[in-house]
Each structure stands twice: as C-alpha cells, then as structure tokens.
Amino acid sequence: MAAARPILIVEDDDALRQVLADQVASSGMFQSVEAATIDEAERHLGASEARFDSIILDLNLPDGDGRDFCARLRRQGHRMPVIMLTGAADEADVVSGLDSGANDYIAKPFRASELLARLHAQLRQFDTSEAAVFTIGPYTFRPSAKVLMLQDKKTRIRLTAKEVDILKFLYRHANQVVSRQVLLDEVWGYNAGVTTHTLETHVYRLRQKIETDPTNCRLLMTAPGGYMLNPSAT
C-alpha cells in the first residue's frame, strides 16, 4: 500500500480546516499539515524537510489573498497542484484563481467526495506531467525526462525507466522501509519471471549513479528486509 501523500491545507476557519483534514485523511491515502494563515503556510513550505504533494488553499486569508500567494508560489518554483477554495463562485473569481496558477477551483460548500476526486485527478495528472519535479538530496528529479540534475544544473544523470519507477516509489515512501517484494511488485508487476536479484541489480546500478560514495549510501539505503530513500540527505 502506498504511503500517505502529504497535503498542505491553508484555511483560516478552524472548524472547516479540521473538516478538510478529516476528509483528506479518511481515504487513507493522504496526510495533512494545517495552516491558518499565509505566514504559517510559508513557514511549513520553508521547513528544511518540507515535502508537499498538493496544496488546498482558501481564497480569503487573514494576512492576504490566496491568489497572490499562489502566484508567488509559482514564481518561487513550486509546481505541486493547488486546489483553491472559496465562497465566491462567479466566473471572474474562477478565472482569476486559475490565472494565479491554481490547478482547480472548488466553491464552498462542497462534497468531500468531490474534493477527494479532484485531488486524486490533479495528482495523477501532475505525476505524469513535464512539470513534476522532486528534490532528492542534491538532485532535482524530473521523472518525465528520466533525469536527475545537480542543483547547479550543469550535471545531468540519465536514468532508465525502471530506475525512475524505483525512485518514484521510494520517494512516495520517503524515510520508510519498503520491502524488496513490495518494490518488485510495484515496479515490475506480478511477474513470476522476475526475481529480487533483478531488483538488487537495478538498485546497485542506481546507487552507482546517485551516491557520492556507493559503499556508504546516504540517499538509497539498504534496511532490514528492503530499501529506504532519504530525500533530505546531502
């Protein structure tokens, strides 16, 4: 089972924010971090180990406009899906929200099933888009391009399709041990002809590419029963 994906909920109404957090958690596929203001949201996003796969963002916040905040996030390079919430649903508000960089727009009141469906849809689209970018140690990981780039953007490491799939799955389970069998099933499917030796060979080759010292791994580590990725390692 995939690890819960981290979602940042930015909503100043305490009761509604709790409802959103409960609804997001109810599927078992997401875990939420909550913020009541833009300032609080920025602190969460700026944390050294921050990793959010999506943002649910209220339009009207005590310390600013959600549209301005969304536009600022895009200028800063944040590419994760943003779903904007508002009590206003006229066309001008929808257009201005989308123009600011939001991926979707939901008017209050809304059904939990609709919010979750839109969240899933945006994440599916993002995960396969050219815009999907993840940070793994000193690298910028672009799955669609099958490449890792050092932050100076001068060094590019080409990856195979299987290496991309391994990294993506381990990234979704950051700092959690993933068993060899689970990783094998997720990357190769339930193929009886593929053994754990195949996986181990791919992991070995991947480490040769990404680890500064493959004999002392800091990013892709062997753990009892499987592997673990530490994307915040340097």
DANORDA-V535736 format. One record per residue. N is the residue number from 1. RES is the residue in one letter. PSI is psi in whole degrees, -180 to 180 (* if undefined). OMEGA is omega in whole degrees, 0 to 359 (NA if undefined). Layout:
# DANORDA-V535736
[[N;RES;PSI;OMEGA] [N;RES;PSI;OMEGA]]
This chain:
# DANORDA-V535736
[[1;M;135;182] [2;A;149;178] [3;A;154;178] [4;A;134;183] [5;R;134;184] [6;P;128;181] [7;I;134;176] [8;L;123;179] [9;I;118;181] [10;V;103;185] [11;E;129;185] [12;D;-19;178] [13;D;112;186] [14;D;-44;182] [15;A;-46;180] [16;L;-39;179] [17;R;-40;178] [18;Q;-40;177] [19;V;-45;179] [20;L;-45;180] [21;A;-42;179] [22;D;-42;181] [23;Q;-42;180] [24;V;-39;181] [25;A;-23;187] [26;S;-27;181] [27;S;-17;183] [28;G;2;184] [29;M;-8;184] [30;F;152;169] [31;Q;142;188] [32;S;149;167] [33;V;136;188] [34;E;145;175] [35;A;140;180] [36;A;-13;183] [37;T;166;175] [38;I;-41;180] [39;D;-44;179] [40;E;-40;178] [41;A;-42;180] [42;E;-35;178] [43;R;-41;177] [44;H;-45;182] [45;L;-29;182] [46;G;-3;180] [47;A;148;187] [48;S;-33;181] [49;E;22;182] [50;A;136;175] [51;R;107;179] [52;F;132;180] [53;D;-18;178] [54;S;161;177] [55;I;130;170] [56;I;117;194] [57;L;123;176] [58;D;148;181] [59;L;-46;184] [60;N;115;181] [61;L;156;186] [62;P;-30;184] [63;D;22;175] [64;G;179;181] [65;D;131;180] [66;G;-31;179] [67;R;-41;178] [68;D;-40;179] [69;F;-42;179] [70;C;-45;179] [71;A;-39;179] [72;R;-40;178] [73;L;-42;180] [74;R;-40;178] [75;R;-31;180] [76;Q;-7;177] [77;G;3;177] [78;H;127;185] [79;R;-2;182] [80;M;153;179] [81;P;137;175] [82;V;123;175] [83;I;119;185] [84;M;138;179] [85;L;142;176] [86;T;157;174] [87;G;-14;179] [88;A;134;185] [89;A;14;180] [90;D;163;188] [91;E;-39;182] [92;A;-40;179] [93;D;-41;179] [94;V;-47;181] [95;V;-44;182] [96;S;-36;178] [97;G;-44;179] [98;L;-37;179] [99;D;-27;180] [100;S;-11;179] [101;G;0;177] [102;A;147;179] [103;N;-28;181] [104;D;168;190] [105;Y;122;181] [106;I;128;180] [107;A;141;175] [108;K;147;352] [109;P;157;181] [110;F;162;179] [111;R;143;180] [112;A;-40;181] [113;S;-36;179] [114;E;-44;179] [115;L;-47;181] [116;L;-40;179] [117;A;-42;180] [118;R;-37;178] [119;L;-47;178] [120;H;-45;183] [121;A;-44;181] [122;Q;-39;180] [123;L;-39;177] [124;R;-44;180] [125;Q;-43;182] [126;F;-42;185] [127;D;-24;181] [128;T;8;184] [129;S;164;175] [130;E;-21;184] [131;A;-15;184] [132;A;118;182] [133;V;131;180] [134;F;150;178] [135;T;124;177] [136;I;106;183] [137;G;-129;181] [138;P;6;187] [139;Y;151;165] [140;T;122;185] [141;F;119;177] [142;R;95;184] [143;P;-41;184] [144;S;-30;180] [145;A;-4;182] [146;K;51;184] [147;V;147;168] [148;L;136;178] [149;M;135;171] [150;L;157;188] [151;Q;-18;175] [152;D;-5;177] [153;K;13;180] [154;K;-22;181] [155;T;123;180] [156;R;130;179] [157;I;118;180] [158;R;139;181] [159;L;152;172] [160;T;168;180] [161;A;-41;180] [162;K;-38;177] [163;E;-39;176] [164;V;-46;182] [165;D;-39;178] [166;I;-48;181] [167;L;-43;181] [168;K;-46;183] [169;F;-43;179] [170;L;-34;177] [171;Y;-39;178] [172;R;-19;178] [173;H;38;186] [174;A;132;178] [175;N;22;175] [176;Q;144;178] [177;V;127;176] [178;V;124;182] [179;S;155;179] [180;R;-40;183] [181;Q;-41;178] [182;V;-45;180] [183;L;-39;178] [184;L;-46;180] [185;D;-40;183] [186;E;-36;185] [187;V;-40;182] [188;W;-9;186] [189;G;-178;183] [190;Y;70;183] [191;N;111;185] [192;A;-19;182] [193;G;-5;181] [194;V;131;183] [195;T;171;179] [196;T;-24;177] [197;H;-37;177] [198;T;-46;178] [199;L;-47;182] [200;E;-36;178] [201;T;-43;179] [202;H;-41;179] [203;V;-41;178] [204;Y;-47;181] [205;R;-37;179] [206;L;-42;179] [207;R;-37;179] [208;Q;-27;181] [209;K;-38;192] [210;I;-22;183] [211;E;135;175] [212;T;-41;177] [213;D;97;183] [214;P;-16;177] [215;T;-10;179] [216;N;74;189] [217;C;137;178] [218;R;-23;181] [219;L;-61;184] [220;L;101;189] [221;M;148;172] [222;T;135;179] [223;A;164;179] [224;P;115;177] [225;G;-7;183] [226;G;-142;184] [227;Y;159;178] [228;M;136;177] [229;L;130;175] [230;N;91;186] [231;P;-12;180] [232;S;-1;179] [233;A;152;179] [234;T;*;NA]]
